[in-house]
Amino acid sequence: MPTSQDMTTAFDPGLLDALQHQVAVFARRAEQTRLGGTGQLRNSMDRAAYLLLNRLDQEGPMGVKALAAGMGIDSSTVTRQVAPLVDTGLVKRTSHPEDGRAVVLQLSPRGLARLEEVRSSRRQLMVEVTEGWTPDERESFCTLLTRFNTALSARQSAHTGGPVAESAAPAAPATEPGGPAGTPSESAQTS
């Protein structure tokens, strides 16, 4: 079985150094801006809140355990992150439709409106940041970034023994004017 060292030397070390550096720069830039979109400050949203609201919108109501598994994080983290969303009325707790004793989390109408506002702002940011890109370049970047995030998630899962978080990239038509074909999932993030 090849060792980590064998695998590293099979690739161009200079390219690997450049790649890890660009990933580090990207992480710093993403944290600095929180990829919060454009326009007024009201359009920014915490990464954890955005990911939780987005998943509830994409997959519908679900329990904490299912939400945690789908995002590749533990239930206690989801519980902690969803509390302020419930307090502000963006998420509501409801009874499970098949088992009234169980509680599920559901995106509220206010939460959906807020999510759409943030998505619109972030879409505009992507238009501005990739203004000189062709549609094919946007699609390729999205595909590769999604693949990278999925590989990071699988690696994390292999080391922790947890489930591999699925990509939950919102589907957008490839022909959307001025926008990317989709938004990469941030499911590899842990908080």
Salt bridges, closest charged atoms under 4 A:
GLU31 OE2 - ARG34 NH2 3.14
GLU31 OE1 - ARG47 NH1 3.72
ASP57 OD2 - ARG119 NH2 2.85
GLU59 OE2 - ARG55 NH1 2.54
ASP99 OD1 - ARG101 NE 3.07
GLU116 OE2 - ARG119 NH1 2.81
GLU117 OE2 - ARG42 NH1 2.35
GLU117 OE1 - ARG114 NH1 2.65
